[in-house]
Structure formats: structure tokens, C-alpha cells
């Protein structure tokens, strides 16, 4: 969009130059004169019309449209913005004394200490304490605590609260005294951003009418945010040659995507795969890595307060690696230095007890099994 825009003083100046150039005598254009007032009024109208033109041009292209305008733009091509995802995590309900059976119904509401984020207890048929007839979890008379899955009431990244943040039970539960989350929640996502939607739209248009790897990966990207995938062509799931087959490895960042997600991805791939071609959708193979390192901190710093942030930074970075990405051992020291300005030296770095980089297979994903900071 190459529109030469003019501000208010420029518009008035150009109008004054045009009037004076067409007049045979000197024209009074001083501040307060009638003609100057008319030119300024016209300039105000021109400025408003110019703004309308800019708004119109911005909404006629996906590259410049934003928000609802971008949604309606890509909606004409049957695309839509990927929605926000609620954060989920584990909370532990505890009590000071045992002796009585307690019941925690599904849907029980818990909140953060400041009340800004709320979470509901999710039904879980795989939990031995779940009783479907009562739609509740039963805490036995001799049991002091129970850990349950909760989900944020409001989808979005705001639900990614820190460990120890969930401390309130919205309504009293007989026999239960406290609640807390021992680990941070990390899987809440905001709605797809304008920039991400534009990139996905570009990939979608580039893959139209083509049964290509790009078309398959675009189908995967349209299922859910933060999915990564790799394609191995001409092989089966064991890596043996198989003509006319491809294997799609998909991960949602956890290293173990649920079967329901893989089924949804399969449906999306089915819509773009070519006739006569077979395929398989599989989760990645997790490659656990135990990290160990020794840090030296400044004399003015408390090392016990630095160990946690260093371990957290390393674990978070490793767990965010996409499928097939290697873990360079040199990155560990960089992450440790970046976690705290008080770290002055990093030594004795090992990955699974060795000093070599960890390089997974094409369908493997590296995950941190533990980070020991000495």
C-alpha cells in the first residue's frame, strides 16, 4: 500500500500555494482570515477522507487487515482463527485430620490467591477415586490428600499460573481443608494471533490442489495451535521401506499427544492425501535426557535461590524442542548463564552422563527427565 499521506499542516500549505498561484494579487492567508479558515476547514475534511481511504485499503488485503476484518477476510476461504485453549494441571486437595470420608464433586471450583483465575475439577474415569454414580471423587477416611486434574474456566494463557498459586476453594467441602498446585500450568493458549493466522493462510493457499508435504502439514497446523509435525516418505512406522506410504509424526509439545488428537489429525490428513497413497499418524518417540551441571555464583548471591530458576530454564527450553531437533550440550551453559546474572561459571555439564550432543531420530523428541544443578 503506497499511498502518499499528508498531515494537516501540509494539506493547508498545499491549498494555500494553489490559491496564491491562481490569484493575480496577493491573497490574505494570515491566521484568522476568512480564506485561511476556509482552507483549514477543507483540510480537516480532506484529512478525514484520507483516513477513510487508509481504513478501506487496510481491510482489502489479508496482509494489512487485523482482528475481525482479518477473520472475515480468511472466512471467505473457509478458514477461521484457531481458538484459545484453557490451561489444565494438577491440584492437591488436603486436610489436617483424617477419619471421615470426603467427596469432591466434578466441577468443584478453585481459585488463585488473588481470585483472578478460576479452575474446575474435571471428571476422570481413570482415577481410582472417581465414583461415576455420585459424579465425585471419594477421599477415603484414612487418606490425607488427593491429586486431581483441573481446567481453567476462561481459556487463554492467563491460566498458566505459577506453582503454588491455586490456594482457594470457592465453596467449602466437608472434610477438605486446603488446595494447592505443586507445578505450574503451561498449556493455556490465547486465540491465534493475526500474524500466525496470516502465515497459516499463506501456507494454505500455497498448498491448494496439491497433495504435497506442505498440504499435509498445513492440514495438521489447522487442527490446533502449537502442533509440530514431520513426514517420512516411502517408509512404514518401523522405518522399513514401503512404496506409496508416508508416516506423519505429530506432537503437541507434551511428547505424548492423546489418541483423540491423533484421530483429529488423521481426519484432517485424509482430506488432503492423494488417492492410492497410504499413511500413518503416530506420536513422537520420547528421548529422555538427564541433565547435570555445576554452577558457581557471585559471592553476594544465595546459590539456593538460583538453582531453581536455572533448572527451570533448562527444563523449559528442552521440553520446547520440536520433533527431530537435537540437544547441543553447549546450549546448557548458555541457558544457565541466561537464567541469572549471578551465575559466574558453569562446569561439569553432562547429558545422560556423557558429554555428547543428544540427537534423536527423525521421529524422536527430546524431553528433560531431570535437571540436577550442583
N, C-alpha and C positions, 0 to 999 in steps of 0.2 A: 504494500500500500504506500505509494509515493505521492502523497497529497501535500502540496506546499501550503503549510498552515501559516496564518498571520495572527499576531496578537492585536489587542485593541489599539495601542499607540500606532502600530504600523498601518492598520486599516484607516485610521483618521489621517495619518500623514499622507498616504497614497491618495485618499479622496481630496485632501486639500491641494495636493500637487495637481490633480486633474482639473479641479475648479479654477485654480490660478492660471494653469496653462491654457484654458479655453477662454479666459477673460481678457479683454483688451485694456483693462485698467487694473490697478492694484486693488485686491479684494481684502476686506477686513475680516481676518480669521483669528483675531485675538480671543483669549479666554473670556467668555461672557457674551460674545457677539452672537447675533441670531443665526448667521450662517454656520458658525463653529458648533452651535448647539444642534443644528440640523445634521451636520456631518457626524457628530458623536452619536446621535440617535440612530442614524443609518448604520454606523459601525457596530453598535450594540446588536441590531437585528442581524447584520452580516455575521457577527461572532456566534450568535445563536444558531443560524443556518449552518455555519461551518461545523459546529458541534454535532448537529443532527446528521450531517454527512459522514462525519467520523464514526458516529454510532452505527449508522447504516452499513458502512464499509466493514466495521468490525464484526458485524453479525452475519456477513455474507460469506465468510470463509472460516473453516474449522480452525485454521492456524491463529486466528485473532478472536474468535468467539470464546466466551467464558461462561461458566455456570449454566443456568437454564438455557441460554442461547446455544451453547455447545451441545447440551443434551438434545435439544430439538434438531440440531444440525445432523448429528450422527444417528438420531432416531429415524430419520428418513431412509437410512440404510439398515434398519432393524438392529442397530446396536444400541446398547444402553450402558450407563455408568455402573460399574460394579459397586454393590452396596457396602456399607460399613459392616464390620464383624464384631460381635461382642466378645469381650475378654472372658476367659474361663480360667479356673485354677482350683486349688485345693485349700480348704479351710479346716481347722481342727476345732471341734466343739469339746469343751472340757467342763469338769465340775469339781468342786472342792471335796465333796464327800460322796461315796458310793452307797449302795444299799437299796436303791429304788430303781425300777425300770423307767427309762425316759424315752420319749418319742419325738423325733424331729421330722415334721411333715415336709414333703416335697413342696417347694415354693416358699419355704421359710426365708424371710428377708434379713440380710445382714448388711452393715454399712461400714464405711471407713470412719475413723475417729472424728473427722470434721463433717461427716454426713453428706459429702459431695458425691460419693459414688455408692450405689446400692447393688447388691447381688442376691440372686435367689438360688436356693438349693435345688439341684437337678436330680430327678429320679434316676436310679441306676440299678437295673436288674442284676448286674454282675456283682454288686456289693452284697456280701452275706447278710448284712444287717437290714437289707431292704425287704419290706413286707408289702406286697402289692395290694393285698386286701385292705390295708389301712393307709396306703399311699404315703408311707412314712418309713423312716429308718429307726430301728429299735436299738437303744443303748441298754445292754444288759445290766442287771443290778450290780455286778462285780466289775463293770467296765468304767474306767475313769474318763476316757476320751474317745472320739471317733472322728475320722477324717473323711470329708465329703466334697464332692465337686459342686462348685457354684458358677453361675454365669451372670455377667453384668446385665442390669436392667436396660441400660442405654448403650447401644452399640457404639464403638469408636475407641480410639487409642487412649482416651481419658480413663478407661477402665483398667489400663495397665498400671496398677498400683504397686507400690513397693512392699517388700516383705514386712509383716507386722503392722500393716495399715488397716486391715479389716479387724475391728475390735468391738463393734456394736451389734447386738441382736435387737432387731426392730421391735419385736414383741416377746415378752417373757415366755420361756419354755420351761415348764416344771422339770426340775432335776438337772438342768443345764445352766451353768453359771457364766462361762466365757467363750469367746470365739477369737481365733487369730489365724492369719495366713503365714506359714513359715517360709514361703517362697513368693517371689514377685510374680505377677501376672504379666504375660508378654505377648499374647496372641490377639489382642484387640486391635482393630484396624479402622481408620477413618474411611469414608467413601473415596472411591478412586479419584485422584486429583485430575485437574484439567490437563496437565502435562502428560500424565500417564494415559489418559483416555485418548489424547491426540496420537501418541506413539502407537497405541493398540489399533487405532483407526487406520493409521498409515500401513501397519502390518497387515491388517485385514484387507484393505484394498489391493495391496501387492500380492495377496495370495488368492484372489478371486479366480475361480475356474481353473485352479491349478492343484493337482494332487501332489504337492511338494512337501518337503520337511517344514518349510515355513508355514504352509497351510495347516499342518498338524499342530505345530507349536502355537500358532495363533488360536486354534480351537481350544488348546489347553489354557492359554492365557485368558480366554473369555469365561472360563469356569469360575475362577476365584482369584483374588489378589494374592500376590507373593508366591505363586506357584513357579517352580523351575522344572525343566524337563530336558532330557537328552534322547536322541534317536540313534539306535544302532540298526543299520540296514543289512539285509542278507544273512541274518543270524537268528537263532531261536533264543529262548530265555536262558539257556545254559551256555550260550556263546558259540555253539556249533553252527556251521554253515547251513543256511536254509533259504533257498532261492524264493523270491517273492514274498518274503516276510520281513517285518521290522518290529523292533521291540522299543517301546516307549517307557522310559523310566521317569516317574513323577514324584516330586517331593513338595510338601507344604511348609518346609522349614523344621519340621519335627524329626525327620528321618524315618518316621513310621506313619505315613498318611493312612487314615481309616479306609476300610473297604468301601464305605459309602462314597467317599471322594473319588476313589479309583473307578467306581461304577459310573459316576457322573462324567469323568474324563473319557471313559470308554464310549459313552453315548455321544459326546462331542466329537471324538475322533471318527466315529462311524459315519458322521455326516460329511466328512471331507476325504476319507480314504478312497483310493481308486478301486474300481471293480477288479476282482481277481487277485487282490493283494490281501494277505492275512497279516494280523498284527497281534501284539500282546501288550497289555499295560501292567506295569509292575512297580512296586515301591523300590527305593534305593536300598543297596546293601550298606548297612551302617559299619563304619570303620572306627571303633572306639580308640581314643588316644588319651593316655595318661600323661599329663604334663608335670614336670618337676623343674624347679628353678630356685636359685638362691639370690636374694636381693640385699643390697646394702643401702641404708637410708642415711640422710643427714643427721648429724648429732642432735639437732634441735627437734627432730621428729620422733613420734612414737610409732615404732615399727608395727605394733599390734593393730594400730588403726589403719595401716597402709596395706597389710596383707590381704584383707578382704576385697578392697577395690581393685587391686592388681589381679587377684584370682578371678574376680567377676568380669573384668575387661577381657581377659584372655579367653575365658569360657564363652562369653557372648560372641566374640569375634569368630571363634572356631565353629560354634553352632550355626553361624550365619553363612558358612561356606556353601556354595551351590554344588550340585551333583558333579562329580568328577574333578573338582578343584583340589589341588594339592595343599598341604600344610607345610610351608617352609619353616624350618626351625629358627631361622634368623628373625622371623616375624615376632616370635615370643618376646625377645628382648625389647623390640620396638614397642610392643603393647605394654610391657611393664613400665618402661620409661614414660609412656604417654598417660598411664593411669594416675601417676602422682609426680609432681615436680620434686618431691623429697627423695625419690629413688635416684641414687648416685651411681649404682653399679649393679649389673646383672650377670651372674655366673652360673655354671653347672646346669645349663639348660639341657633337658633330655625329653624325648618323645618316646613313650613306651620303653623307657630305659636306655634308648640309644640316642645317637646324635645325628641321624639321617633324617631328611625330609620324609613326611608321610605322603605317599602318592597312591590314592585309591584307584580302583578300576573305573572304567568309563561310567559304570552304573553304581558306583560307590559314593558315599557321602561321609565326610569326616565329622565325628561328634566327640566332644570332650567328655571322657568318662571320669575325669578328676583333675584338679589343678592343685598341686602341692607347692606352696610358696614358703620357703625357709628363710 
